[in-house]
Amino acid sequence: MTNSKTLVVYFSRTGEQYSVGNITEGNTAIIAKMIAEQTGADMFEVKLKNDTYPTAYKALTEVALDEKKANARPEIIGDVANFADYDMVFVGTPNWWADMPMAMYTFMEAHDWTGKKVAPFVTHEGSGLSSIPSKIKSTTKADVLNGLAIYGHVAQNSREEAKDDVTKWLKKLGF
Ligand SMILES: Cc1cc2nc3c(=O)[nH]c(=O)nc-3n(C[C@H](O)[C@H](O)[C@H](O)COP(=O)(O)O)c2cc1C
């Protein structure tokens, strides 16, 4: 896949997170950067236009659950230039309530994924991938490859271990 054009799209939060305390670089962001470094992919961070999410973990879980129940589509900032040019897209997300932050759906629904390969990666604290790959599949109709699940606290605090997992996974995907 070395000649294909590759993108990493991800969502990630700083602030207080489960089992890692207050972080200045999000767990998923750390993995996203490792993937981009190893594949030479471009990166795009999905960010809310009006980011009123609490920085306190528990408060954030409540807001996130309300958004999930409402099937919300929060507005996001900016867009990927020439999305059509990418044939391989890594989609990275924290596991929020066994799902993705709703802003990921805002992004996914705004694009045509026909013919693209999608490799999902998820940081979590016990739930793993949940059904996130199948949610990505039903939303994008893309060819969804085997996903990678990494504990958030491993991404944050055991970076060499996380990097090994990323490298092994990328190898299996043909990178
Ligand atoms: C709103 C919210 C909901 C979460 N729900 C789950 C969950 O259902 N299962 C799980 O394993 N972890 C859950 N977590 C933990 C996150 O998946 C984990 O901390 C992740 O690494 C955060 O990534 P980030 O730093 O990139 O935002 C939740 C965290 C938040 C903030």
The ligand as an ORCA input file, in Angstrom:
! r2SCAN-3c Opt
* xyz 0 1
  C     -17.699     10.240     27.442
  C     -16.834      9.048     27.689
  C     -17.371      7.786     27.595
  C     -16.547      6.659     27.736
  N     -17.098      5.416     27.594
  C     -16.285      4.338     27.623
  C     -16.800      3.034     27.388
  O     -18.007      2.835     27.175
  N     -15.929      1.988     27.402
  C     -14.586      2.146     27.631
  O     -13.857      1.181     27.604
  N     -14.069      3.392     27.848
  C     -14.877      4.470     27.847
  N     -14.347      5.721     28.060
  C     -12.890      5.881     28.242
  C     -12.230      6.348     26.948
  O     -12.556      5.503     25.864
  C     -10.699      6.383     27.081
  O     -10.316      7.116     28.197
  C     -10.044      6.942     25.813
  O      -8.704      6.543     25.757
  C     -10.118      8.458     25.730
  O      -9.471      8.863     24.533
  P      -9.009     10.360     24.239
  O      -7.998     10.760     25.313
  O      -8.376     10.274     22.892
  O     -10.215     11.235     24.227
  C     -15.157      6.827     27.993
  C     -14.639      8.122     28.124
  C     -15.461      9.234     27.980
  C     -14.876     10.596     28.119
*
